[in-house]
Amino acid sequence: MNLAHKLQNDLINRIGQIDDVNFLKAIQAILDTSNQEIFALSEAQERSIAKSRQQIQNGEGIAHKDVVNDLRSWLKNG
């Protein structure tokens, strides 16, 4: 028995023991979204991503910690 088959059997057994409807709906939502195709980006979105990547390579980005600090300051003084 391969690993995928073992995992499937384990999940089937565990799901069969769950009585929480909300939890089961959450599992169903996960399974439903895992079957959907990955969305395609428009040309404009692709260009925007490429431009952003180029800006980062050129050192034109802002460090995450600086953005967070600026937002905290703005919220505190806001």
PDB file of N, CA, C and O in Angstrom:
ATOM      1  N   MET A   1       0.850  -1.178   0.000  1.00  0.00           N
ATOM      2  CA  MET A   1       0.000   0.000   0.000  1.00  0.00           C
ATOM      3  C   MET A   1       0.895   1.240   0.000  1.00  0.00           C
ATOM      4  O   MET A   1       1.782   1.368   0.843  1.00  0.00           O
ATOM      5  N   ASN A   2       0.659   2.156  -0.950  1.00  0.00           N
ATOM      6  CA  ASN A   2       1.516   3.336  -1.024  1.00  0.00           C
ATOM      7  C   ASN A   2       1.066   4.409  -0.035  1.00  0.00           C
ATOM      8  O   ASN A   2      -0.004   4.309   0.564  1.00  0.00           O
ATOM      9  N   LEU A   3       1.891   5.423   0.123  1.00  0.00           N
ATOM     10  CA  LEU A   3       1.641   6.481   1.102  1.00  0.00           C
ATOM     11  C   LEU A   3       0.332   7.205   0.828  1.00  0.00           C
ATOM     12  O   LEU A   3      -0.417   7.488   1.763  1.00  0.00           O
ATOM     13  N   ALA A   4       0.042   7.510  -0.428  1.00  0.00           N
ATOM     14  CA  ALA A   4      -1.195   8.216  -0.767  1.00  0.00           C
ATOM     15  C   ALA A   4      -2.408   7.397  -0.332  1.00  0.00           C
ATOM     16  O   ALA A   4      -3.365   7.946   0.214  1.00  0.00           O
ATOM     17  N   HIS A   5      -2.371   6.105  -0.568  1.00  0.00           N
ATOM     18  CA  HIS A   5      -3.495   5.236  -0.193  1.00  0.00           C
ATOM     19  C   HIS A   5      -3.660   5.191   1.329  1.00  0.00           C
ATOM     20  O   HIS A   5      -4.783   5.209   1.833  1.00  0.00           O
ATOM     21  N   LYS A   6      -2.546   5.133   2.056  1.00  0.00           N
ATOM     22  CA  LYS A   6      -2.591   5.135   3.515  1.00  0.00           C
ATOM     23  C   LYS A   6      -3.201   6.431   4.036  1.00  0.00           C
ATOM     24  O   LYS A   6      -4.039   6.416   4.938  1.00  0.00           O
ATOM     25  N   LEU A   7      -2.770   7.558   3.456  1.00  0.00           N
ATOM     26  CA  LEU A   7      -3.311   8.852   3.872  1.00  0.00           C
ATOM     27  C   LEU A   7      -4.805   8.948   3.581  1.00  0.00           C
ATOM     28  O   LEU A   7      -5.571   9.448   4.404  1.00  0.00           O
ATOM     29  N   GLN A   8      -5.210   8.474   2.423  1.00  0.00           N
ATOM     30  CA  GLN A   8      -6.627   8.489   2.078  1.00  0.00           C
ATOM     31  C   GLN A   8      -7.441   7.697   3.084  1.00  0.00           C
ATOM     32  O   GLN A   8      -8.476   8.168   3.557  1.00  0.00           O
ATOM     33  N   ASN A   9      -6.982   6.502   3.414  1.00  0.00           N
ATOM     34  CA  ASN A   9      -7.698   5.669   4.385  1.00  0.00           C
ATOM     35  C   ASN A   9      -7.755   6.332   5.755  1.00  0.00           C
ATOM     36  O   ASN A   9      -8.790   6.309   6.421  1.00  0.00           O
ATOM     37  N   ASP A  10      -6.642   6.920   6.170  1.00  0.00           N
ATOM     38  CA  ASP A  10      -6.606   7.604   7.466  1.00  0.00           C
ATOM     39  C   ASP A  10      -7.591   8.767   7.487  1.00  0.00           C
ATOM     40  O   ASP A  10      -8.332   8.949   8.454  1.00  0.00           O
ATOM     41  N   LEU A  11      -7.592   9.550   6.415  1.00  0.00           N
ATOM     42  CA  LEU A  11      -8.510  10.693   6.352  1.00  0.00           C
ATOM     43  C   LEU A  11      -9.966  10.244   6.329  1.00  0.00           C
ATOM     44  O   LEU A  11     -10.814  10.844   6.989  1.00  0.00           O
ATOM     45  N   ILE A  12     -10.252   9.205   5.581  1.00  0.00           N
ATOM     46  CA  ILE A  12     -11.626   8.680   5.522  1.00  0.00           C
ATOM     47  C   ILE A  12     -12.085   8.269   6.921  1.00  0.00           C
ATOM     48  O   ILE A  12     -13.201   8.587   7.330  1.00  0.00           O
ATOM     49  N   ASN A  13     -11.227   7.565   7.646  1.00  0.00           N
ATOM     50  CA  ASN A  13     -11.565   7.126   9.004  1.00  0.00           C
ATOM     51  C   ASN A  13     -11.765   8.314   9.940  1.00  0.00           C
ATOM     52  O   ASN A  13     -12.720   8.347  10.717  1.00  0.00           O
ATOM     53  N   ARG A  14     -10.870   9.278   9.862  1.00  0.00           N
ATOM     54  CA  ARG A  14     -10.954  10.429  10.762  1.00  0.00           C
ATOM     55  C   ARG A  14     -12.160  11.297  10.441  1.00  0.00           C
ATOM     56  O   ARG A  14     -12.843  11.762  11.354  1.00  0.00           O
ATOM     57  N   ILE A  15     -12.434  11.523   9.173  1.00  0.00           N
ATOM     58  CA  ILE A  15     -13.585  12.336   8.779  1.00  0.00           C
ATOM     59  C   ILE A  15     -14.880  11.635   9.192  1.00  0.00           C
ATOM     60  O   ILE A  15     -15.848  12.286   9.585  1.00  0.00           O
ATOM     61  N   GLY A  16     -14.888  10.316   9.101  1.00  0.00           N
ATOM     62  CA  GLY A  16     -16.065   9.552   9.502  1.00  0.00           C
ATOM     63  C   GLY A  16     -16.416   9.703  10.975  1.00  0.00           C
ATOM     64  O   GLY A  16     -17.551   9.437  11.368  1.00  0.00           O
ATOM     65  N   GLN A  17     -15.470  10.121  11.787  1.00  0.00           N
ATOM     66  CA  GLN A  17     -15.689  10.289  13.223  1.00  0.00           C
ATOM     67  C   GLN A  17     -16.071  11.713  13.610  1.00  0.00           C
ATOM     68  O   GLN A  17     -16.371  11.974  14.776  1.00  0.00           O
ATOM     69  N   ILE A  18     -16.065  12.628  12.664  1.00  0.00           N
ATOM     70  CA  ILE A  18     -16.344  14.041  12.956  1.00  0.00           C
ATOM     71  C   ILE A  18     -17.846  14.291  12.904  1.00  0.00           C
ATOM     72  O   ILE A  18     -18.515  13.926  11.937  1.00  0.00           O
ATOM     73  N   ASP A  19     -18.373  14.929  13.973  1.00  0.00           N
ATOM     74  CA  ASP A  19     -19.790  15.280  14.025  1.00  0.00           C
ATOM     75  C   ASP A  19     -20.026  16.784  13.867  1.00  0.00           C
ATOM     76  O   ASP A  19     -21.163  17.222  13.695  1.00  0.00           O
ATOM     77  N   ASP A  20     -18.956  17.565  13.926  1.00  0.00           N
ATOM     78  CA  ASP A  20     -19.067  19.024  13.849  1.00  0.00           C
ATOM     79  C   ASP A  20     -19.331  19.443  12.402  1.00  0.00           C
ATOM     80  O   ASP A  20     -18.460  19.332  11.539  1.00  0.00           O
ATOM     81  N   VAL A  21     -20.558  19.930  12.156  1.00  0.00           N
ATOM     82  CA  VAL A  21     -20.962  20.287  10.788  1.00  0.00           C
ATOM     83  C   VAL A  21     -20.086  21.402  10.229  1.00  0.00           C
ATOM     84  O   VAL A  21     -19.715  21.356   9.056  1.00  0.00           O
ATOM     85  N   ASN A  22     -19.750  22.401  11.037  1.00  0.00           N
ATOM     86  CA  ASN A  22     -18.918  23.505  10.551  1.00  0.00           C
ATOM     87  C   ASN A  22     -17.531  23.026  10.155  1.00  0.00           C
ATOM     88  O   ASN A  22     -16.968  23.480   9.159  1.00  0.00           O
ATOM     89  N   PHE A  23     -16.988  22.109  10.938  1.00  0.00           N
ATOM     90  CA  PHE A  23     -15.675  21.551  10.616  1.00  0.00           C
ATOM     91  C   PHE A  23     -15.729  20.767   9.318  1.00  0.00           C
ATOM     92  O   PHE A  23     -14.832  20.875   8.482  1.00  0.00           O
ATOM     93  N   LEU A  24     -16.783  19.976   9.150  1.00  0.00           N
ATOM     94  CA  LEU A  24     -16.946  19.212   7.918  1.00  0.00           C
ATOM     95  C   LEU A  24     -17.118  20.140   6.711  1.00  0.00           C
ATOM     96  O   LEU A  24     -16.602  19.856   5.630  1.00  0.00           O
ATOM     97  N   LYS A  25     -17.838  21.241   6.893  1.00  0.00           N
ATOM     98  CA  LYS A  25     -17.985  22.217   5.802  1.00  0.00           C
ATOM     99  C   LYS A  25     -16.639  22.834   5.445  1.00  0.00           C
ATOM    100  O   LYS A  25     -16.358  23.088   4.274  1.00  0.00           O
ATOM    101  N   ALA A  26     -15.810  23.073   6.456  1.00  0.00           N
ATOM    102  CA  ALA A  26     -14.475  23.626   6.203  1.00  0.00           C
ATOM    103  C   ALA A  26     -13.629  22.644   5.397  1.00  0.00           C
ATOM    104  O   ALA A  26     -12.925  23.036   4.467  1.00  0.00           O
ATOM    105  N   ILE A  27     -13.706  21.379   5.758  1.00  0.00           N
ATOM    106  CA  ILE A  27     -12.980  20.346   5.001  1.00  0.00           C
ATOM    107  C   ILE A  27     -13.501  20.295   3.568  1.00  0.00           C
ATOM    108  O   ILE A  27     -12.723  20.195   2.620  1.00  0.00           O
ATOM    109  N   GLN A  28     -14.810  20.362   3.421  1.00  0.00           N
ATOM    110  CA  GLN A  28     -15.403  20.344   2.084  1.00  0.00           C
ATOM    111  C   GLN A  28     -14.931  21.544   1.261  1.00  0.00           C
ATOM    112  O   GLN A  28     -14.641  21.406   0.073  1.00  0.00           O
ATOM    113  N   ALA A  29     -14.855  22.710   1.886  1.00  0.00           N
ATOM    114  CA  ALA A  29     -14.394  23.906   1.175  1.00  0.00           C
ATOM    115  C   ALA A  29     -12.948  23.742   0.714  1.00  0.00           C
ATOM    116  O   ALA A  29     -12.591  24.148  -0.392  1.00  0.00           O
ATOM    117  N   ILE A  30     -12.124  23.146   1.568  1.00  0.00           N
ATOM    118  CA  ILE A  30     -10.730  22.899   1.191  1.00  0.00           C
ATOM    119  C   ILE A  30     -10.666  21.971  -0.008  1.00  0.00           C
ATOM    120  O   ILE A  30      -9.928  22.218  -0.962  1.00  0.00           O
ATOM    121  N   LEU A  31     -11.442  20.908   0.049  1.00  0.00           N
ATOM    122  CA  LEU A  31     -11.441  19.950  -1.052  1.00  0.00           C
ATOM    123  C   LEU A  31     -11.995  20.569  -2.334  1.00  0.00           C
ATOM    124  O   LEU A  31     -11.490  20.305  -3.425  1.00  0.00           O
ATOM    125  N   ASP A  32     -13.033  21.390  -2.199  1.00  0.00           N
ATOM    126  CA  ASP A  32     -13.610  22.045  -3.380  1.00  0.00           C
ATOM    127  C   ASP A  32     -12.621  22.989  -4.039  1.00  0.00           C
ATOM    128  O   ASP A  32     -12.519  23.024  -5.265  1.00  0.00           O
ATOM    129  N   THR A  33     -11.891  23.756  -3.236  1.00  0.00           N
ATOM    130  CA  THR A  33     -10.953  24.715  -3.817  1.00  0.00           C
ATOM    131  C   THR A  33      -9.714  24.033  -4.367  1.00  0.00           C
ATOM    132  O   THR A  33      -9.066  24.560  -5.272  1.00  0.00           O
ATOM    133  N   SER A  34      -9.375  22.860  -3.831  1.00  0.00           N
ATOM    134  CA  SER A  34      -8.187  22.167  -4.334  1.00  0.00           C
ATOM    135  C   SER A  34      -8.415  21.621  -5.735  1.00  0.00           C
ATOM    136  O   SER A  34      -7.455  21.329  -6.448  1.00  0.00           O
ATOM    137  N   ASN A  35      -9.669  21.479  -6.137  1.00  0.00           N
ATOM    138  CA  ASN A  35      -9.978  20.969  -7.470  1.00  0.00           C
ATOM    139  C   ASN A  35     -10.108  22.071  -8.515  1.00  0.00           C
ATOM    140  O   ASN A  35     -10.193  21.794  -9.711  1.00  0.00           O
ATOM    141  N   GLN A  36     -10.124  23.311  -8.063  1.00  0.00           N
ATOM    142  CA  GLN A  36     -10.268  24.422  -9.004  1.00  0.00           C
ATOM    143  C   GLN A  36      -8.933  24.695  -9.684  1.00  0.00           C
ATOM    144  O   GLN A  36      -7.864  24.500  -9.106  1.00  0.00           O
ATOM    145  N   GLU A  37      -9.025  25.145 -10.912  1.00  0.00           N
ATOM    146  CA  GLU A  37      -7.801  25.491 -11.632  1.00  0.00           C
ATOM    147  C   GLU A  37      -7.212  26.769 -11.053  1.00  0.00           C
ATOM    148  O   GLU A  37      -7.934  27.623 -10.537  1.00  0.00           O
ATOM    149  N   ILE A  38      -5.926  26.884 -11.143  1.00  0.00           N
ATOM    150  CA  ILE A  38      -5.260  28.106 -10.712  1.00  0.00           C
ATOM    151  C   ILE A  38      -5.645  29.199 -11.691  1.00  0.00           C
ATOM    152  O   ILE A  38      -5.648  28.987 -12.904  1.00  0.00           O
ATOM    153  N   PHE A  39      -5.967  30.365 -11.160  1.00  0.00           N
ATOM    154  CA  PHE A  39      -6.425  31.449 -12.019  1.00  0.00           C
ATOM    155  C   PHE A  39      -5.285  31.997 -12.870  1.00  0.00           C
ATOM    156  O   PHE A  39      -4.116  31.945 -12.487  1.00  0.00           O
ATOM    157  N   ALA A  40      -5.648  32.509 -14.003  1.00  0.00           N
ATOM    158  CA  ALA A  40      -4.658  33.086 -14.919  1.00  0.00           C
ATOM    159  C   ALA A  40      -4.606  34.594 -14.719  1.00  0.00           C
ATOM    160  O   ALA A  40      -5.632  35.240 -14.506  1.00  0.00           O
ATOM    161  N   LEU A  41      -3.415  35.140 -14.791  1.00  0.00           N
ATOM    162  CA  LEU A  41      -3.236  36.583 -14.660  1.00  0.00           C
ATOM    163  C   LEU A  41      -3.430  37.255 -16.015  1.00  0.00           C
ATOM    164  O   LEU A  41      -3.114  36.694 -17.064  1.00  0.00           O
ATOM    165  N   SER A  42      -3.950  38.455 -15.957  1.00  0.00           N
ATOM    166  CA  SER A  42      -4.090  39.235 -17.187  1.00  0.00           C
ATOM    167  C   SER A  42      -2.707  39.758 -17.584  1.00  0.00           C
ATOM    168  O   SER A  42      -1.757  39.702 -16.803  1.00  0.00           O
ATOM    169  N   GLU A  43      -2.619  40.263 -18.810  1.00  0.00           N
ATOM    170  CA  GLU A  43      -1.344  40.835 -19.265  1.00  0.00           C
ATOM    171  C   GLU A  43      -0.948  42.020 -18.404  1.00  0.00           C
ATOM    172  O   GLU A  43       0.230  42.193 -18.093  1.00  0.00           O
ATOM    173  N   ALA A  44      -1.919  42.840 -18.015  1.00  0.00           N
ATOM    174  CA  ALA A  44      -1.637  44.006 -17.166  1.00  0.00           C
ATOM    175  C   ALA A  44      -1.084  43.569 -15.807  1.00  0.00           C
ATOM    176  O   ALA A  44      -0.166  44.192 -15.273  1.00  0.00           O
ATOM    177  N   GLN A  45      -1.648  42.497 -15.258  1.00  0.00           N
ATOM    178  CA  GLN A  45      -1.153  41.990 -13.984  1.00  0.00           C
ATOM    179  C   GLN A  45       0.257  41.440 -14.126  1.00  0.00           C
ATOM    180  O   GLN A  45       1.108  41.664 -13.265  1.00  0.00           O
ATOM    181  N   GLU A  46       0.502  40.716 -15.217  1.00  0.00           N
ATOM    182  CA  GLU A  46       1.844  40.180 -15.476  1.00  0.00           C
ATOM    183  C   GLU A  46       2.859  41.314 -15.594  1.00  0.00           C
ATOM    184  O   GLU A  46       3.956  41.219 -15.044  1.00  0.00           O
ATOM    185  N   ARG A  47       2.503  42.391 -16.307  1.00  0.00           N
ATOM    186  CA  ARG A  47       3.401  43.543 -16.459  1.00  0.00           C
ATOM    187  C   ARG A  47       3.663  44.207 -15.116  1.00  0.00           C
ATOM    188  O   ARG A  47       4.792  44.599 -14.819  1.00  0.00           O
ATOM    189  N   SER A  48       2.626  44.330 -14.311  1.00  0.00           N
ATOM    190  CA  SER A  48       2.770  44.952 -12.999  1.00  0.00           C
ATOM    191  C   SER A  48       3.709  44.151 -12.106  1.00  0.00           C
ATOM    192  O   SER A  48       4.534  44.722 -11.393  1.00  0.00           O
ATOM    193  N   ILE A  49       3.582  42.837 -12.146  1.00  0.00           N
ATOM    194  CA  ILE A  49       4.458  41.970 -11.361  1.00  0.00           C
ATOM    195  C   ILE A  49       5.898  42.079 -11.861  1.00  0.00           C
ATOM    196  O   ILE A  49       6.829  42.168 -11.061  1.00  0.00           O
ATOM    197  N   ALA A  50       6.079  42.073 -13.173  1.00  0.00           N
ATOM    198  CA  ALA A  50       7.422  42.191 -13.744  1.00  0.00           C
ATOM    199  C   ALA A  50       8.059  43.526 -13.350  1.00  0.00           C
ATOM    200  O   ALA A  50       9.241  43.584 -13.009  1.00  0.00           O
ATOM    201  N   LYS A  51       7.263  44.593 -13.403  1.00  0.00           N
ATOM    202  CA  LYS A  51       7.768  45.920 -13.026  1.00  0.00           C
ATOM    203  C   LYS A  51       8.162  45.944 -11.551  1.00  0.00           C
ATOM    204  O   LYS A  51       9.196  46.507 -11.191  1.00  0.00           O
ATOM    205  N   SER A  52       7.345  45.336 -10.706  1.00  0.00           N
ATOM    206  CA  SER A  52       7.645  45.283  -9.270  1.00  0.00           C
ATOM    207  C   SER A  52       8.922  44.509  -9.007  1.00  0.00           C
ATOM    208  O   SER A  52       9.746  44.914  -8.187  1.00  0.00           O
ATOM    209  N   ARG A  53       9.084  43.398  -9.702  1.00  0.00           N
ATOM    210  CA  ARG A  53      10.304  42.606  -9.527  1.00  0.00           C
ATOM    211  C   ARG A  53      11.544  43.385  -9.958  1.00  0.00           C
ATOM    212  O   ARG A  53      12.592  43.310  -9.317  1.00  0.00           O
ATOM    213  N   GLN A  54      11.413  44.118 -11.032  1.00  0.00           N
ATOM    214  CA  GLN A  54      12.532  44.937 -11.509  1.00  0.00           C
ATOM    215  C   GLN A  54      12.867  46.031 -10.498  1.00  0.00           C
ATOM    216  O   GLN A  54      14.038  46.314 -10.247  1.00  0.00           O
ATOM    217  N   GLN A  55      11.834  46.642  -9.921  1.00  0.00           N
ATOM    218  CA  GLN A  55      12.064  47.672  -8.906  1.00  0.00           C
ATOM    219  C   GLN A  55      12.798  47.100  -7.701  1.00  0.00           C
ATOM    220  O   GLN A  55      13.685  47.746  -7.144  1.00  0.00           O
ATOM    221  N   ILE A  56      12.431  45.901  -7.306  1.00  0.00           N
ATOM    222  CA  ILE A  56      13.100  45.253  -6.178  1.00  0.00           C
ATOM    223  C   ILE A  56      14.557  44.990  -6.520  1.00  0.00           C
ATOM    224  O   ILE A  56      15.439  45.224  -5.694  1.00  0.00           O
ATOM    225  N   GLN A  57      14.819  44.506  -7.732  1.00  0.00           N
ATOM    226  CA  GLN A  57      16.205  44.242  -8.157  1.00  0.00           C
ATOM    227  C   GLN A  57      17.019  45.530  -8.202  1.00  0.00           C
ATOM    228  O   GLN A  57      18.227  45.511  -7.968  1.00  0.00           O
ATOM    229  N   ASN A  58      16.362  46.644  -8.503  1.00  0.00           N
ATOM    230  CA  ASN A  58      17.042  47.938  -8.568  1.00  0.00           C
ATOM    231  C   ASN A  58      17.166  48.593  -7.198  1.00  0.00           C
ATOM    232  O   ASN A  58      17.666  49.713  -7.096  1.00  0.00           O
ATOM    233  N   GLY A  59      16.723  47.919  -6.154  1.00  0.00           N
ATOM    234  CA  GLY A  59      16.813  48.473  -4.807  1.00  0.00           C
ATOM    235  C   GLY A  59      15.778  49.545  -4.535  1.00  0.00           C
ATOM    236  O   GLY A  59      15.943  50.346  -3.615  1.00  0.00           O
ATOM    237  N   GLU A  60      14.718  49.571  -5.319  1.00  0.00           N
ATOM    238  CA  GLU A  60      13.697  50.602  -5.171  1.00  0.00           C
ATOM    239  C   GLU A  60      12.576  50.204  -4.211  1.00  0.00           C
ATOM    240  O   GLU A  60      11.623  50.959  -4.018  1.00  0.00           O
ATOM    241  N   GLY A  61      12.690  49.027  -3.616  1.00  0.00           N
ATOM    242  CA  GLY A  61      11.646  48.562  -2.708  1.00  0.00           C
ATOM    243  C   GLY A  61      11.811  49.159  -1.323  1.00  0.00           C
ATOM    244  O   GLY A  61      12.803  49.828  -1.034  1.00  0.00           O
ATOM    245  N   ILE A  62      10.832  48.910  -0.475  1.00  0.00           N
ATOM    246  CA  ILE A  62      10.866  49.346   0.916  1.00  0.00           C
ATOM    247  C   ILE A  62      10.861  48.088   1.776  1.00  0.00           C
ATOM    248  O   ILE A  62      10.044  47.189   1.573  1.00  0.00           O
ATOM    249  N   ALA A  63      11.763  48.034   2.720  1.00  0.00           N
ATOM    250  CA  ALA A  63      11.867  46.860   3.589  1.00  0.00           C
ATOM    251  C   ALA A  63      10.565  46.678   4.376  1.00  0.00           C
ATOM    252  O   ALA A  63       9.935  47.647   4.800  1.00  0.00           O
ATOM    253  N   HIS A  64      10.188  45.428   4.557  1.00  0.00           N
ATOM    254  CA  HIS A  64       8.957  45.094   5.271  1.00  0.00           C
ATOM    255  C   HIS A  64       8.922  45.742   6.652  1.00  0.00           C
ATOM    256  O   HIS A  64       7.904  46.309   7.051  1.00  0.00           O
ATOM    257  N   LYS A  65      10.036  45.656   7.382  1.00  0.00           N
ATOM    258  CA  LYS A  65      10.077  46.214   8.737  1.00  0.00           C
ATOM    259  C   LYS A  65       9.849  47.723   8.711  1.00  0.00           C
ATOM    260  O   LYS A  65       9.243  48.266   9.634  1.00  0.00           O
ATOM    261  N   ASP A  66      10.329  48.414   7.661  1.00  0.00           N
ATOM    262  CA  ASP A  66      10.110  49.853   7.557  1.00  0.00           C
ATOM    263  C   ASP A  66       8.642  50.172   7.302  1.00  0.00           C
ATOM    264  O   ASP A  66       8.103  51.128   7.860  1.00  0.00           O
ATOM    265  N   VAL A  67       8.006  49.381   6.469  1.00  0.00           N
ATOM    266  CA  VAL A  67       6.573  49.575   6.199  1.00  0.00           C
ATOM    267  C   VAL A  67       5.770  49.355   7.472  1.00  0.00           C
ATOM    268  O   VAL A  67       4.881  50.143   7.797  1.00  0.00           O
ATOM    269  N   VAL A  68       6.085  48.277   8.196  1.00  0.00           N
ATOM    270  CA  VAL A  68       5.369  47.977   9.437  1.00  0.00           C
ATOM    271  C   VAL A  68       5.569  49.099  10.450  1.00  0.00           C
ATOM    272  O   VAL A  68       4.613  49.527  11.097  1.00  0.00           O
ATOM    273  N   ASN A  69       6.807  49.580  10.592  1.00  0.00           N
ATOM    274  CA  ASN A  69       7.080  50.671  11.531  1.00  0.00           C
ATOM    275  C   ASN A  69       6.329  51.941  11.140  1.00  0.00           C
ATOM    276  O   ASN A  69       5.784  52.633  12.000  1.00  0.00           O
ATOM    277  N   ASP A  70       6.302  52.245   9.845  1.00  0.00           N
ATOM    278  CA  ASP A  70       5.567  53.427   9.379  1.00  0.00           C
ATOM    279  C   ASP A  70       4.074  53.296   9.667  1.00  0.00           C
ATOM    280  O   ASP A  70       3.440  54.256  10.105  1.00  0.00           O
ATOM    281  N   LEU A  71       3.518  52.130   9.426  1.00  0.00           N
ATOM    282  CA  LEU A  71       2.094  51.909   9.684  1.00  0.00           C
ATOM    283  C   LEU A  71       1.787  52.002  11.172  1.00  0.00           C
ATOM    284  O   LEU A  71       0.785  52.601  11.563  1.00  0.00           O
ATOM    285  N   ARG A  72       2.628  51.422  11.991  1.00  0.00           N
ATOM    286  CA  ARG A  72       2.418  51.516  13.451  1.00  0.00           C
ATOM    287  C   ARG A  72       2.460  52.960  13.915  1.00  0.00           C
ATOM    288  O   ARG A  72       1.642  53.382  14.733  1.00  0.00           O
ATOM    289  N   SER A  73       3.397  53.704  13.400  1.00  0.00           N
ATOM    290  CA  SER A  73       3.503  55.121  13.758  1.00  0.00           C
ATOM    291  C   SER A  73       2.271  55.881  13.297  1.00  0.00           C
ATOM    292  O   SER A  73       1.712  56.692  14.035  1.00  0.00           O
ATOM    293  N   TRP A  74       1.857  55.608  12.073  1.00  0.00           N
ATOM    294  CA  TRP A  74       0.670  56.277  11.536  1.00  0.00           C
ATOM    295  C   TRP A  74      -0.574  55.942  12.350  1.00  0.00           C
ATOM    296  O   TRP A  74      -1.376  56.827  12.652  1.00  0.00           O
ATOM    297  N   LEU A  75      -0.741  54.671  12.708  1.00  0.00           N
ATOM    298  CA  LEU A  75      -1.899  54.252  13.503  1.00  0.00           C
ATOM    299  C   LEU A  75      -1.869  54.853  14.912  1.00  0.00           C
ATOM    300  O   LEU A  75      -2.904  55.222  15.466  1.00  0.00           O
ATOM    301  N   LYS A  76      -0.676  54.942  15.471  1.00  0.00           N
ATOM    302  CA  LYS A  76      -0.527  55.490  16.819  1.00  0.00           C
ATOM    303  C   LYS A  76      -0.847  56.981  16.848  1.00  0.00           C
ATOM    304  O   LYS A  76      -1.462  57.475  17.793  1.00  0.00           O
ATOM    305  N   ASN A  77      -0.427  57.690  15.810  1.00  0.00           N
ATOM    306  CA  ASN A  77      -0.607  59.149  15.771  1.00  0.00           C
ATOM    307  C   ASN A  77      -1.859  59.562  15.011  1.00  0.00           C
ATOM    308  O   ASN A  77      -2.263  60.724  15.037  1.00  0.00           O
ATOM    309  N   GLY A  78      -2.470  58.584  14.328  1.00  0.00           N
ATOM    310  CA  GLY A  78      -3.555  58.817  13.416  1.00  0.00           C
ATOM    311  C   GLY A  78      -4.740  59.482  13.955  1.00  0.00           C
ATOM    312  O   GLY A  78      -5.705  59.712  13.226  1.00  0.00           O
TER     313      GLY A  78
END
